[in-house]
Amino acid sequence: MVLKIGDYVNPIIENSYSYHPPKGDQTARYEAIRYKAKELAHMIDELCPNSREKSVAQTNLEQTVMWANKSIACNE
């Protein structure tokens, strides 16, 4: 279903809010990104003192993985 106002449909919005099933080697690339991020997450967990800043770093790393994987899904 495409929701629109008048005759205009923004293709960027349609792409951002659509399901993009993995194709080709995308799944392997998603996993590679998650693997490297997990290595960094463990390093941050080990080396940084428990703090708000550490929590923010971990949250931002999760967001980095999400956006990197979305860049693959939405732009190929």
Backbone hydrogen bonds, N-H to C=O, Kabsch-Sander energy under -0.5 kcal/mol:
donor,donor_aa,acceptor,acceptor_aa,energy
3,L,1,M,-0.6
5,I,8,Y,-0.9
6,G,4,K,-0.6
8,Y,5,I,-1.3
14,E,10,N,-2.2
15,N,11,P,-2.3
16,S,12,I,-2.4
17,Y,13,I,-1.8
18,S,15,N,-1.2
26,Q,23,K,-2.1
29,R,25,D,-1.9
30,Y,26,Q,-2.7
31,E,27,T,-2.3
32,A,28,A,-2.1
33,I,29,R,-2.3
34,R,30,Y,-2.5
35,Y,31,E,-2.6
36,K,32,A,-2.1
37,A,33,I,-2.3
38,K,34,R,-2.4
39,E,35,Y,-1.9
40,L,36,K,-1.9
41,A,37,A,-2.8
42,H,38,K,-2.4
43,M,39,E,-1.9
44,I,40,L,-2.9
45,D,41,A,-2.4
46,E,42,H,-2.2
47,L,43,M,-2.9
48,C,44,I,-2.2
55,S,51,S,-2.0
56,V,52,R,-2.6
57,A,53,E,-2.5
58,Q,54,K,-2.4
59,T,55,S,-2.6
60,N,56,V,-2.9
61,L,57,A,-1.9
62,E,58,Q,-2.1
63,Q,59,T,-2.2
64,T,60,N,-2.2
65,V,61,L,-2.1
66,M,62,E,-2.3
67,W,63,Q,-2.9
68,A,64,T,-2.6
69,N,65,V,-2.7
70,K,66,M,-2.4
71,S,67,W,-2.1
72,I,68,A,-1.3
73,A,69,N,-2.6
74,C,70,K,-3.0
75,N,71,S,-0.9
76,E,72,I,-0.5
